[in-house]
């Protein structure tokens, strides 16, 4: 009769150990994730701080649309993959990169259509099979759109400056 008790005790201990391993694995994963995020934030902060120290510009960077991005500038549908803003001589300047599954030609056509539909005027546009670039002005802003293919999809960059600023 001792053997069934020993087998039951062994089973309980095994379950406890396996549960403990799962708990340890979860705790380690959370710690690693936290460390990665903390390192990313420190690196971003260091880069922003270094750039600000050298240039004297107020710079913000990340992968979310800056809070002060002008709502007058329409985007194509896509995922923000990089974004930043800088205050130069008291005026905002922004760059936003979106990833889309559209082709370069389709993404550029969508960007142009949305900007022109919002009242922007195209000052130039050039399209090749692999890249497209266009400059637009309106709502007191210059908007330079560049569209390039990447392995992860098409990237559409919007560089936005106050009207009259050099791009």
N, C-alpha and C positions, 0 to 999 in steps of 0.2 A: 504493500500500500504506500510505501514511501515513494516509489517511482512515479505514480501519477502526480503526487504532490510536487516532486522535483521537476517533472515535465511542465506542470502548470507554472511553477515559480520561474523556470527558464523562459517560458513563453511570455510571462509578464515582464521579465527583465529585458527580453529582446524587444518587445513593444516599446518599453520605456526608452531603451537605447535608440531605437529607430526614430521615435518621436523627438528625442533629444537631438539627433543628427539633423532632422528636418528643421528644428528650431535654430540650431547652430547655423545651418546653411542659410536660412532666411536672415538671421542676424548679420552674418558675414556679407550677404548680398546687399543688404541695406547699408551697411558700413561702406562697402566699396562704392555703391551708387552715390552716397553722400560725399565721399572723398573726391570722386570724379567731378561732381557738380561744384564742390567747393574750389577745386583746382581750376576749373573752367572760369568761375567767377573771379578768382584772384588773377588769372592770366588776363582776362578781359579788362579788369580794373587796372592792372599794371600797364597794359598797352594803351588804354585810354589816358591814364595819368602821364605816361611817358610822352605821348603825342601832344597832350595839352601843355606839358612842361616845355617842350621844344617849340611849339608853334604859338602858344598862348590862346589856342582855340578851345572852346567848350565842346567836347566830343562825347557822343553816346553811341554805342554799338551793340548789336545783338541779332537775334533772329525773329524779332517782333517789330511790327510797324511802329515807328516812333510816335509817341502820343501827340506831338505837335505837327505831325505830317499834314500838309494842306489837304483838306477834304475835296478841294476842287479838282484834284488830279485823279482821274479814274484809272483803275488797273484792269488787266485781263484777269480771268480766273486762274488761280494758282496758289502755291504754298510759298510763304515768305521764307527764304533760305538765308538771307542776310539783310541787314538794314542798319542804317546809321544816320546820325544827324550831327551837324556842327554849326555853331553860331560864329559867323564871321562878320566883324564890324557891326554887331548887333542884329544881324539878319540870319534867319534860318536857311540852312542848306541840307538837303537830304539825299540819300541813296537807298534804294530798295531793290532787292533782287528776288524775283519770283521764279519758281520752277513750275513748268507745265508739261503736259504730254503732247501739246500741239506741236506741229512742225514749226520750223523757223518762219517760213512764209506765212502760215496761218496765225502764229502768235503775233507777228509784226502787223499783219492786217487787222487783227482784233485791237491791238494797242492803238494803232492809228485811228481806227473807226471810233473807238471810245473817246479818245482825246478830241478829235474833230467834232464829235457829237456833243462834247462838253464845252464847245466854243473855242478850242485851241486851234491855231493856224499852223500848218506845216510850213517850215521855212526850207527844209531840204529832207530828202530821203534817198537812201541808196540800199539796194537789195541785191545780194548775190545768192547763190544756192546755199551758202553756208552761214552767212551773216547778214543782218539787216541793221541799219542805223537811221534814225530820224530825229530831227529837232523840231520842237513845237513851242509856241508861245501863246499865252493867254492867262487871264485871271491874275495878271501881275507876276507871272512865273515863266521861266524857261524850263522846258522838259526835254532832256536828251534820252532817247530810248535806244538801247542796244539789245539785240537778240542773237544768241549764239547757241549752238548745239553742245550738249555735254553728255557724258555717258549715262547720267541719271535722268536725262530729259532736257528739254529746252529751257534755257535761262533767259529771262527778260529783266534787264536792268533799267531802272528809272533814276536818272540824276536830275534833281530839281533844285533850281537856284532862283533867287529873285530876278525879275525882269531887268535887264541891263547889266547883270553880273556876267563876268567872263566865264565860259565853260571850258 
